[in-house]
Amino acid sequence: MQQLYKLIDQENIRLVEDDIPHRVKGLYFDHIIVLHKNIDTESERNSILAEELGHHFTSTGNILDQSSLSAIKQENSARRWAAEQLIKPERLIDAFKAGVRSRWELSQFLDVTEAFIEESLVHMKKLYGERVAINEYIIHFEPLWIYKSFE
């Protein structure tokens, strides 16, 4: 996830690990990303970090109160930003070429959580429709399958 750390450096964002309330695994405010110090896996850390970085680029103000429609929209924008940064259709093709055949294997290949992949696929389906063609590959988003054309 070098691209995330590169963006953090370019944007002069401070990355801190701290003991924040357990139900909250990450926060962004005023050029600071705070991650819970006890995140279980690197995949989970990458997924949370991408979303918090997404808040830097897409959110304004305090959106902790998720009962506000504006806060919900900003949360969704940050998640979409994260998905677009980490799960590109070309990376799905790379995974297919590498022999990845399950969601768990895909999460390991992309170094994100399976939940992050699910949200990203929903977003891709909204962007591209049911499927997208890239060169000789077709990616179908629900259920996820990829095939190579032999034309």
Secondary structure, 3 states (H helix, E strand, C coil): CHHHHHHHHHCCCEEEEECCCCCCCEEEECCEEEEECCCCCHHHHHHHHHHHHHHHHHCCCCCCCCCCHHHHHHHHHHHHHHHHHHCCHHHHHHHHHCCCCCHHHHHHHHCCCHHHHHHHHHHHHHHHCCEEEECCEEEEECCEEEEECCC
